[in-house]
């Protein structure tokens, strides 16, 4: 699914570094996230696997 306009997620950019913040993550939020950047010179993407553990 594509993340857009969802208050649970917030994208941040600081000095050219992009981050994704997940508010109140739960195990359901775990999975593979893909970040895709597109500009006039081309495009690039990177995958990141997120595991959410429940506090014990």
PQR file of N, CA, C, O and H, with PARSE charges and radii, in Angstrom:
ATOM      1  N   UNK A   1       0.834  -1.180   0.000 -0.4000 1.5000
ATOM      2  CA  UNK A   1       0.000   0.000   0.000 -0.0000 2.0000
ATOM      3  C   UNK A   1       0.877   1.241   0.000  0.5500 1.7000
ATOM      4  O   UNK A   1       1.990   1.223   0.524 -0.5500 1.4000
ATOM      5  N   UNK A   2       0.385   2.286  -0.572 -0.4000 1.5000
ATOM      6  CA  UNK A   2       1.118   3.540  -0.631 -0.0000 2.0000
ATOM      7  C   UNK A   2       0.723   4.407   0.558  0.5500 1.7000
ATOM      8  O   UNK A   2      -0.456   4.531   0.887 -0.5500 1.4000
ATOM      9  H   UNK A   2      -0.520   2.300  -0.998  0.4000 1.0000
ATOM     10  N   UNK A   3       1.724   5.003   1.196 -0.4000 1.5000
ATOM     11  CA  UNK A   3       1.464   5.859   2.356 -0.0000 2.0000
ATOM     12  C   UNK A   3       1.268   7.288   1.882  0.5500 1.7000
ATOM     13  O   UNK A   3       2.171   7.900   1.311 -0.5500 1.4000
ATOM     14  H   UNK A   3       2.682   4.902   0.929  0.4000 1.0000
ATOM     15  N   UNK A   4       0.077   7.808   2.127 -0.4000 1.5000
ATOM     16  CA  UNK A   4      -0.240   9.198   1.771 -0.0000 2.0000
ATOM     17  C   UNK A   4      -1.283   9.709   2.743  0.5500 1.7000
ATOM     18  O   UNK A   4      -2.222   8.987   3.077 -0.5500 1.4000
ATOM     19  H   UNK A   4      -0.657   7.311   2.590  0.4000 1.0000
ATOM     20  N   UNK A   5      -1.136  10.930   3.198 -0.4000 1.5000
ATOM     21  CA  UNK A   5      -2.158  11.610   3.999 -0.0000 2.0000
ATOM     22  C   UNK A   5      -2.713  10.749   5.139  0.5500 1.7000
ATOM     23  O   UNK A   5      -3.896  10.848   5.464 -0.5500 1.4000
ATOM     24  H   UNK A   5      -0.373  11.517   2.927  0.4000 1.0000
ATOM     25  N   UNK A   6      -1.877   9.916   5.744 -0.4000 1.5000
ATOM     26  CA  UNK A   6      -2.304   9.097   6.873 -0.0000 2.0000
ATOM     27  C   UNK A   6      -1.679   9.688   8.130  0.5500 1.7000
ATOM     28  O   UNK A   6      -0.454   9.768   8.216 -0.5500 1.4000
ATOM     29  H   UNK A   6      -0.916   9.836   5.480  0.4000 1.0000
ATOM     30  N   UNK A   7      -2.488  10.108   9.114 -0.4000 1.5000
ATOM     31  CA  UNK A   7      -1.924  10.745  10.304 -0.0000 2.0000
ATOM     32  C   UNK A   7      -1.017   9.822  11.116  0.5500 1.7000
ATOM     33  O   UNK A   7      -0.244  10.304  11.944 -0.5500 1.4000
ATOM     34  H   UNK A   7      -3.483  10.043   9.043  0.4000 1.0000
ATOM     35  N   UNK A   8      -1.091   8.521  10.900 -0.4000 1.5000
ATOM     36  CA  UNK A   8      -0.217   7.578  11.610 -0.0000 2.0000
ATOM     37  C   UNK A   8       1.232   7.716  11.152  0.5500 1.7000
ATOM     38  O   UNK A   8       2.154   7.431  11.916 -0.5500 1.4000
ATOM     39  H   UNK A   8      -1.718   8.130  10.227  0.4000 1.0000
ATOM     40  N   UNK A   9       1.433   8.145   9.926 -0.4000 1.5000
ATOM     41  CA  UNK A   9       2.772   8.260   9.344 -0.0000 2.0000
ATOM     42  C   UNK A   9       3.136   9.721   9.120  0.5500 1.7000
ATOM     43  O   UNK A   9       2.293  10.535   8.745 -0.5500 1.4000
ATOM     44  H   UNK A   9       0.683   8.376   9.305  0.4000 1.0000
ATOM     45  N   UNK A  10       4.404  10.039   9.354 -0.4000 1.5000
ATOM     46  CA  UNK A  10       4.888  11.403   9.111 -0.0000 2.0000
ATOM     47  C   UNK A  10       6.236  11.297   8.427  0.5500 1.7000
ATOM     48  O   UNK A  10       7.137  10.615   8.915 -0.5500 1.4000
ATOM     49  H   UNK A  10       5.090   9.377   9.659  0.4000 1.0000
ATOM     50  N   UNK A  11       6.373  11.972   7.297 -0.4000 1.5000
ATOM     51  CA  UNK A  11       7.665  11.993   6.602 -0.0000 2.0000
ATOM     52  C   UNK A  11       8.407  13.266   6.993  0.5500 1.7000
ATOM     53  O   UNK A  11       7.819  14.343   7.091 -0.5500 1.4000
ATOM     54  H   UNK A  11       5.642  12.526   6.900  0.4000 1.0000
ATOM     55  N   UNK A  12       9.713  13.117   7.215 -0.4000 1.5000
ATOM     56  CA  UNK A  12      10.559  14.221   7.647 -0.0000 2.0000
ATOM     57  C   UNK A  12      11.740  14.348   6.701  0.5500 1.7000
ATOM     58  O   UNK A  12      12.244  13.350   6.185 -0.5500 1.4000
ATOM     59  H   UNK A  12      10.190  12.242   7.136  0.4000 1.0000
ATOM     60  N   UNK A  13      12.182  15.588   6.474 -0.4000 1.5000
ATOM     61  CA  UNK A  13      13.377  15.849   5.685 -0.0000 2.0000
ATOM     62  C   UNK A  13      14.241  16.817   6.479  0.5500 1.7000
ATOM     63  O   UNK A  13      13.797  17.907   6.840 -0.5500 1.4000
ATOM     64  H   UNK A  13      11.773  16.398   6.893  0.4000 1.0000
ATOM     65  N   UNK A  14      15.483  16.409   6.751 -0.4000 1.5000
ATOM     66  CA  UNK A  14      16.412  17.230   7.514 -0.0000 2.0000
ATOM     67  C   UNK A  14      17.772  17.184   6.829  0.5500 1.7000
ATOM     68  O   UNK A  14      18.420  16.138   6.810 -0.5500 1.4000
ATOM     69  H   UNK A  14      15.844  15.523   6.458  0.4000 1.0000
ATOM     70  N   UNK A  15      18.204  18.296   6.273 -0.4000 1.5000
ATOM     71  CA  UNK A  15      19.484  18.419   5.580 -0.0000 2.0000
ATOM     72  C   UNK A  15      19.644  17.348   4.497  0.5500 1.7000
ATOM     73  O   UNK A  15      20.709  16.747   4.354 -0.5500 1.4000
ATOM     74  H   UNK A  15      17.678  19.146   6.289  0.4000 1.0000
ATOM     75  N   UNK A  16      18.573  17.120   3.744 -0.4000 1.5000
ATOM     76  CA  UNK A  16      18.620  16.177   2.630 -0.0000 2.0000
ATOM     77  C   UNK A  16      18.406  14.724   3.013  0.5500 1.7000
ATOM     78  O   UNK A  16      18.411  13.854   2.141 -0.5500 1.4000
ATOM     79  H   UNK A  16      17.708  17.608   3.860  0.4000 1.0000
ATOM     80  N   UNK A  17      18.218  14.437   4.301 -0.4000 1.5000
ATOM     81  CA  UNK A  17      17.974  13.069   4.750 -0.0000 2.0000
ATOM     82  C   UNK A  17      16.476  12.911   5.017  0.5500 1.7000
ATOM     83  O   UNK A  17      15.895  13.654   5.809 -0.5500 1.4000
ATOM     84  H   UNK A  17      18.215  15.143   5.009  0.4000 1.0000
ATOM     85  N   UNK A  18      15.864  11.942   4.352 -0.4000 1.5000
ATOM     86  CA  UNK A  18      14.430  11.694   4.507 -0.0000 2.0000
ATOM     87  C   UNK A  18      14.204  10.566   5.503  0.5500 1.7000
ATOM     88  O   UNK A  18      14.922   9.567   5.502 -0.5500 1.4000
ATOM     89  H   UNK A  18      16.335  11.339   3.709  0.4000 1.0000
ATOM     90  N   UNK A  19      13.197  10.739   6.353 -0.4000 1.5000
ATOM     91  CA  UNK A  19      12.854   9.737   7.361 -0.0000 2.0000
ATOM     92  C   UNK A  19      11.355   9.534   7.387  0.5500 1.7000
ATOM     93  O   UNK A  19      10.588  10.414   6.996 -0.5500 1.4000
ATOM     94  H   UNK A  19      12.614  11.551   6.354  0.4000 1.0000
ATOM     95  N   UNK A  20      10.945   8.363   7.851 -0.4000 1.5000
ATOM     96  CA  UNK A  20       9.532   8.062   8.032 -0.0000 2.0000
ATOM     97  C   UNK A  20       9.310   7.761   9.503  0.5500 1.7000
ATOM     98  O   UNK A  20       9.967   6.888  10.071 -0.5500 1.4000
ATOM     99  H   UNK A  20      11.568   7.648   8.169  0.4000 1.0000
ATOM    100  N   UNK A  21       8.383   8.485  10.120 -0.4000 1.5000
ATOM    101  CA  UNK A  21       8.031   8.254  11.520 -0.0000 2.0000
ATOM    102  C   UNK A  21       6.686   7.548  11.564  0.5500 1.7000
ATOM    103  O   UNK A  21       5.731   7.971  10.912 -0.5500 1.4000
ATOM    104  H   UNK A  21       7.850   9.194   9.658  0.4000 1.0000
ATOM    105  N   UNK A  22       6.617   6.473  12.336 -0.4000 1.5000
ATOM    106  CA  UNK A  22       5.368   5.741  12.512 -0.0000 2.0000
ATOM    107  C   UNK A  22       4.918   5.980  13.948  0.5500 1.7000
ATOM    108  O   UNK A  22       5.591   5.578  14.897 -0.5500 1.4000
ATOM    109  H   UNK A  22       7.393   6.130  12.865  0.4000 1.0000
ATOM    110  N   UNK A  23       3.789   6.629  14.092 -0.4000 1.5000
ATOM    111  CA  UNK A  23       3.284   6.948  15.430 -0.0000 2.0000
ATOM    112  C   UNK A  23       2.604   5.732  16.027  0.5500 1.7000
ATOM    113  O   UNK A  23       1.779   5.092  15.375 -0.5500 1.4000
ATOM    114  H   UNK A  23       3.243   6.956  13.321  0.4000 1.0000
ATOM    115  N   UNK A  24       2.947   5.412  17.263 -0.4000 1.5000
ATOM    116  CA  UNK A  24       2.395   4.266  17.994 -0.0000 2.0000
ATOM    117  C   UNK A  24       2.442   2.990  17.158  0.5500 1.7000
ATOM    118  O   UNK A  24       1.395   2.424  16.847 -0.5500 1.4000
ATOM    119  H   UNK A  24       3.618   5.932  17.793  0.4000 1.0000
ATOM    120  N   UNK A  25       3.640   2.526  16.789 -0.4000 1.5000
ATOM    121  CA  UNK A  25       3.735   1.319  15.955 -0.0000 2.0000
ATOM    122  C   UNK A  25       3.220   0.082  16.695  0.5500 1.7000
ATOM    123  O   UNK A  25       3.346  -0.028  17.915 -0.5500 1.4000
ATOM    124  H   UNK A  25       4.491   2.986  17.043  0.4000 1.0000
ATOM    125  N   UNK A  26       2.647  -0.829  15.942 -0.4000 1.5000
ATOM    126  CA  UNK A  26       2.185  -2.109  16.468 -0.0000 2.0000
ATOM    127  C   UNK A  26       2.708  -3.204  15.532  0.5500 1.7000
ATOM    128  O   UNK A  26       3.197  -2.894  14.445 -0.5500 1.4000
ATOM    129  H   UNK A  26       2.544  -0.740  14.951  0.4000 1.0000
ATOM    130  N   UNK A  27       2.616  -4.473  15.930 -0.4000 1.5000
ATOM    131  CA  UNK A  27       3.126  -5.548  15.068 -0.0000 2.0000
ATOM    132  C   UNK A  27       2.559  -5.521  13.652  0.5500 1.7000
ATOM    133  O   UNK A  27       3.236  -5.936  12.712 -0.5500 1.4000
ATOM    134  H   UNK A  27       2.219  -4.725  16.812  0.4000 1.0000
ATOM    135  N   UNK A  28       1.330  -5.039  13.485 -0.4000 1.5000
ATOM    136  CA  UNK A  28       0.720  -4.945  12.155 -0.0000 2.0000
ATOM    137  C   UNK A  28       1.512  -4.015  11.234  0.5500 1.7000
ATOM    138  O   UNK A  28       1.457  -4.174  10.015 -0.5500 1.4000
ATOM    139  H   UNK A  28       0.780  -4.702  14.249  0.4000 1.0000
ATOM    140  N   UNK A  29       2.249  -3.048  11.792 -0.4000 1.5000
ATOM    141  CA  UNK A  29       3.025  -2.097  10.989 -0.0000 2.0000
ATOM    142  C   UNK A  29       4.330  -2.702  10.458  0.5500 1.7000
ATOM    143  O   UNK A  29       4.987  -2.104   9.606 -0.5500 1.4000
ATOM    144  H   UNK A  29       2.293  -2.919  12.783  0.4000 1.0000
ATOM    145  N   UNK A  30       4.699  -3.868  10.950 -0.4000 1.5000
ATOM    146  CA  UNK A  30       5.919  -4.519  10.470 -0.0000 2.0000
ATOM    147  C   UNK A  30       5.774  -4.935   9.015  0.5500 1.7000
ATOM    148  O   UNK A  30       4.665  -5.140   8.521 -0.5500 1.4000
ATOM    149  H   UNK A  30       4.165  -4.354  11.642  0.4000 1.0000
ATOM    150  N   UNK A  31       6.893  -5.056   8.345 -0.4000 1.5000
ATOM    151  CA  UNK A  31       6.892  -5.475   6.943 -0.0000 2.0000
ATOM    152  C   UNK A  31       8.019  -4.797   6.195  0.5500 1.7000
ATOM    153  O   UNK A  31       8.941  -4.252   6.803 -0.5500 1.4000
ATOM    154  H   UNK A  31       7.794  -4.890   8.745  0.4000 1.0000
ATOM    155  N   UNK A  32       7.944  -4.830   4.891 -0.4000 1.5000
ATOM    156  CA  UNK A  32       8.959  -4.205   4.047 -0.0000 2.0000
ATOM    157  C   UNK A  32       8.426  -2.860   3.559  0.5500 1.7000
ATOM    158  O   UNK A  32       7.352  -2.776   2.963 -0.5500 1.4000
ATOM    159  H   UNK A  32       7.195  -5.272   4.397  0.4000 1.0000
ATOM    160  N   UNK A  33       9.202  -1.815   3.825 -0.4000 1.5000
ATOM    161  CA  UNK A  33       8.875  -0.473   3.367 -0.0000 2.0000
ATOM    162  C   UNK A  33       9.845  -0.108   2.241  0.5500 1.7000
ATOM    163  O   UNK A  33      11.035  -0.414   2.316 -0.5500 1.4000
ATOM    164  H   UNK A  33      10.074  -1.883   4.309  0.4000 1.0000
ATOM    165  N   UNK A  34       9.334   0.540   1.213 -0.4000 1.5000
ATOM    166  CA  UNK A  34      10.150   0.970   0.084 -0.0000 2.0000
ATOM    167  C   UNK A  34      10.089   2.487  -0.023  0.5500 1.7000
ATOM    168  O   UNK A  34       9.011   3.082  -0.015 -0.5500 1.4000
ATOM    169  H   UNK A  34       8.367   0.788   1.152  0.4000 1.0000
ATOM    170  N   UNK A  35      11.260   3.101  -0.123 -0.4000 1.5000
ATOM    171  CA  UNK A  35      11.337   4.542  -0.342 -0.0000 2.0000
ATOM    172  C   UNK A  35      11.788   4.747  -1.785  0.5500 1.7000
ATOM    173  O   UNK A  35      12.805   4.199  -2.212 -0.5500 1.4000
ATOM    174  H   UNK A  35      12.135   2.618  -0.130  0.4000 1.0000
ATOM    175  N   UNK A  36      11.025   5.536  -2.527 -0.4000 1.5000
ATOM    176  CA  UNK A  36      11.332   5.781  -3.934 -0.0000 2.0000
ATOM    177  C   UNK A  36      11.501   7.278  -4.162  0.5500 1.7000
ATOM    178  O   UNK A  36      10.621   8.071  -3.829 -0.5500 1.4000
ATOM    179  H   UNK A  36      10.199   5.981  -2.181  0.4000 1.0000
ATOM    180  N   UNK A  37      12.635   7.653  -4.731 -0.4000 1.5000
ATOM    181  CA  UNK A  37      12.921   9.051  -5.050 -0.0000 2.0000
ATOM    182  C   UNK A  37      12.968   9.215  -6.566  0.5500 1.7000
ATOM    183  O   UNK A  37      13.571   8.406  -7.272 -0.5500 1.4000
ATOM    184  H   UNK A  37      13.350   7.008  -5.002  0.4000 1.0000
ATOM    185  N   UNK A  38      12.327  10.267  -7.052 -0.4000 1.5000
ATOM    186  CA  UNK A  38      12.283  10.531  -8.492 -0.0000 2.0000
ATOM    187  C   UNK A  38      12.635  11.996  -8.723  0.5500 1.7000
ATOM    188  O   UNK A  38      12.106  12.883  -8.053 -0.5500 1.4000
ATOM    189  H   UNK A  38      11.838  10.924  -6.479  0.4000 1.0000
ATOM    190  N   UNK A  39      13.526  12.241  -9.670 -0.4000 1.5000
ATOM    191  CA  UNK A  39      13.836  13.608 -10.082 -0.0000 2.0000
ATOM    192  C   UNK A  39      14.148  13.601 -11.579  0.5500 1.7000
ATOM    193  O   UNK A  39      14.120  12.534 -12.192 -0.5500 1.4000
ATOM    194  H   UNK A  39      13.956  11.521 -10.214  0.4000 1.0000
ATOM    195  N   UNK A  40      14.441  14.738 -12.183 -0.4000 1.5000
ATOM    196  CA  UNK A  40      14.679  14.774 -13.635 -0.0000 2.0000
ATOM    197  C   UNK A  40      15.849  13.896 -14.106  0.5500 1.7000
ATOM    198  O   UNK A  40      15.909  13.542 -15.283 -0.5500 1.4000
ATOM    199  H   UNK A  40      14.464  15.605 -11.685  0.4000 1.0000
ATOM    200  N   UNK A  41      16.771  13.543 -13.217 -0.4000 1.5000
ATOM    201  CA  UNK A  41      17.911  12.719 -13.611 -0.0000 2.0000
ATOM    202  C   UNK A  41      17.642  11.229 -13.501  0.5500 1.7000
ATOM    203  O   UNK A  41      18.474  10.419 -13.912 -0.5500 1.4000
ATOM    204  H   UNK A  41      16.723  13.830 -12.260  0.4000 1.0000
ATOM    205  N   UNK A  42      16.507  10.860 -12.960 -0.4000 1.5000
ATOM    206  CA  UNK A  42      16.187   9.433 -12.862 -0.0000 2.0000
ATOM    207  C   UNK A  42      15.453   9.116 -11.574  0.5500 1.7000
ATOM    208  O   UNK A  42      14.837   9.983 -10.954 -0.5500 1.4000
ATOM    209  H   UNK A  42      15.832  11.518 -12.627  0.4000 1.0000
ATOM    210  N   UNK A  43      15.535   7.849 -11.186 -0.4000 1.5000
ATOM    211  CA  UNK A  43      14.873   7.424  -9.961 -0.0000 2.0000
ATOM    212  C   UNK A  43      15.702   6.354  -9.264  0.5500 1.7000
ATOM    213  O   UNK A  43      16.519   5.670  -9.880 -0.5500 1.4000
ATOM    214  H   UNK A  43      16.036   7.145 -11.690  0.4000 1.0000
ATOM    215  N   UNK A  44      15.468   6.230  -7.965 -0.4000 1.5000
ATOM    216  CA  UNK A  44      16.157   5.233  -7.146 -0.0000 2.0000
ATOM    217  C   UNK A  44      15.196   4.783  -6.062  0.5500 1.7000
ATOM    218  O   UNK A  44      14.319   5.540  -5.646 -0.5500 1.4000
ATOM    219  H   UNK A  44      14.804   6.785  -7.464  0.4000 1.0000
ATOM    220  N   UNK A  45      15.361   3.553  -5.606 -0.4000 1.5000
ATOM    221  CA  UNK A  45      14.523   3.068  -4.513 -0.0000 2.0000
ATOM    222  C   UNK A  45      15.356   2.181  -3.602  0.5500 1.7000
ATOM    223  O   UNK A  45      16.368   1.608  -4.004 -0.5500 1.4000
ATOM    224  H   UNK A  45      16.074   2.937  -5.944  0.4000 1.0000
ATOM    225  N   UNK A  46      14.895   2.088  -2.363 -0.4000 1.5000
ATOM    226  CA  UNK A  46      15.561   1.247  -1.370 -0.0000 2.0000
ATOM    227  C   UNK A  46      14.476   0.604  -0.510  0.5500 1.7000
ATOM    228  O   UNK A  46      13.467   1.235  -0.194 -0.5500 1.4000
ATOM    229  H   UNK A  46      14.072   2.554  -2.036  0.4000 1.0000
ATOM    230  N   UNK A  47      14.696  -0.659  -0.136 -0.4000 1.5000
ATOM    231  CA  UNK A  47      13.770  -1.388   0.720 -0.0000 2.0000
ATOM    232  C   UNK A  47      14.339  -1.488   2.128  0.5500 1.7000
ATOM    233  O   UNK A  47      15.554  -1.545   2.319 -0.5500 1.4000
ATOM    234  H   UNK A  47      15.515  -1.171  -0.393  0.4000 1.0000
ATOM    235  N   UNK A  48      13.448  -1.508   3.105 -0.4000 1.5000
ATOM    236  CA  UNK A  48      13.842  -1.640   4.504 -0.0000 2.0000
ATOM    237  C   UNK A  48      12.824  -2.540   5.188  0.5500 1.7000
ATOM    238  O   UNK A  48      11.619  -2.328   5.061 -0.5500 1.4000
ATOM    239  H   UNK A  48      12.461  -1.462   2.950  0.4000 1.0000
ATOM    240  N   UNK A  49      13.309  -3.549   5.918 -0.4000 1.5000
ATOM    241  CA  UNK A  49      12.415  -4.449   6.640 -0.0000 2.0000
ATOM    242  C   UNK A  49      12.282  -3.960   8.078  0.5500 1.7000
ATOM    243  O   UNK A  49      13.280  -3.692   8.747 -0.5500 1.4000
ATOM    244  H   UNK A  49      14.288  -3.722   6.021  0.4000 1.0000
ATOM    245  N   UNK A  50      11.045  -3.849   8.545 -0.4000 1.5000
ATOM    246  CA  UNK A  50      10.764  -3.383   9.898 -0.0000 2.0000
ATOM    247  C   UNK A  50      10.071  -4.491  10.680  0.5500 1.7000
ATOM    248  O   UNK A  50       9.047  -5.022  10.251 -0.5500 1.4000
ATOM    249  H   UNK A  50      10.235  -4.067   8.001  0.4000 1.0000
ATOM    250  N   UNK A  51      10.644  -4.832  11.834 -0.4000 1.5000
ATOM    251  CA  UNK A  51      10.016  -5.766  12.771 -0.0000 2.0000
ATOM    252  C   UNK A  51       9.620  -4.976  14.001  0.5500 1.7000
ATOM    253  O   UNK A  51      10.441  -4.258  14.572 -0.5500 1.4000
ATOM    254  H   UNK A  51      11.476  -4.401  12.182  0.4000 1.0000
ATOM    255  N   UNK A  52       8.359  -5.102  14.416 -0.4000 1.5000
ATOM    256  CA  UNK A  52       7.861  -4.415  15.597 -0.0000 2.0000
ATOM    257  C   UNK A  52       7.657  -5.446  16.691  0.5500 1.7000
ATOM    258  O   UNK A  52       6.864  -6.376  16.541 -0.5500 1.4000
ATOM    259  H   UNK A  52       7.692  -5.685  13.952  0.4000 1.0000
ATOM    260  N   UNK A  53       8.380  -5.275  17.799 -0.4000 1.5000
ATOM    261  CA  UNK A  53       8.254  -6.225  18.915 -0.0000 2.0000
ATOM    262  C   UNK A  53       7.382  -5.621  20.003  0.5500 1.7000
ATOM    263  O   UNK A  53       7.430  -4.417  20.258 -0.5500 1.4000
ATOM    264  H   UNK A  53       9.024  -4.520  17.921  0.4000 1.0000
ATOM    265  N   UNK A  54       6.595  -6.456  20.632 -0.4000 1.5000
ATOM    266  CA  UNK A  54       5.725  -6.027  21.726 -0.0000 2.0000
ATOM    267  C   UNK A  54       6.544  -6.015  23.014  0.5500 1.7000
ATOM    268  O   UNK A  54       7.246  -6.986  23.298 -0.5500 1.4000
ATOM    269  H   UNK A  54       6.556  -7.434  20.425  0.4000 1.0000
ATOM    270  N   UNK A  55       6.472  -4.933  23.804 -0.4000 1.5000
ATOM    271  CA  UNK A  55       7.214  -4.892  25.074 -0.0000 2.0000
ATOM    272  C   UNK A  55       6.757  -6.010  26.002  0.5500 1.7000
ATOM    273  O   UNK A  55       5.574  -6.341  26.075 -0.5500 1.4000
ATOM    274  H   UNK A  55       5.903  -4.144  23.574  0.4000 1.0000
ATOM    275  N   UNK A  56       7.727  -6.582  26.707 -0.4000 1.5000
ATOM    276  CA  UNK A  56       7.399  -7.677  27.630 -0.0000 2.0000
ATOM    277  C   UNK A  56       7.493  -7.236  29.059  0.5500 1.7000
ATOM    278  O   UNK A  56       7.250  -8.031  29.967 -0.5500 1.4000
ATOM    279  H   UNK A  56       8.688  -6.314  26.647  0.4000 1.0000
TER
END
